[in-house]
C-alpha cells in the first residue's frame, strides 16, 4: 500500500512539473503555447498572416499548430511520467 501512495505522490509532482513546462506548436508562423498538461497558454498570430489570409486559412493553421502543440505536450508528459515512475514498478516485460 505504501508503494501506491508513493506512486500517487510522484504523479502529483509530475503534474506540478508539467505545469511549468512550455511546449509550442507552430504552423506557418502561427504559434500555440501549451503547458505540459496540455493547457493552451498563448496563441500568437502574426499581423501579416491576419492581413494576408482568409478566415478558413487562419482556422486551418490554428488547428495544425494546436495539434502539433498537443503532440509535443503528450511527448513531454510521457517522458516526465516515465522518469518519475522509474524504479517504482517491478521490471515486468511488456509493460
Secondary structure, 3 states (H helix, E strand, C coil): CHHHHHHHHHHHHHHHHHHHCEEEEEECCEEEEEECCCCEEEEECCHHHHHHCCHHHHHHHHHHHHHHHHHHHHHHHHHHHHHHHCCCCCCCCCC
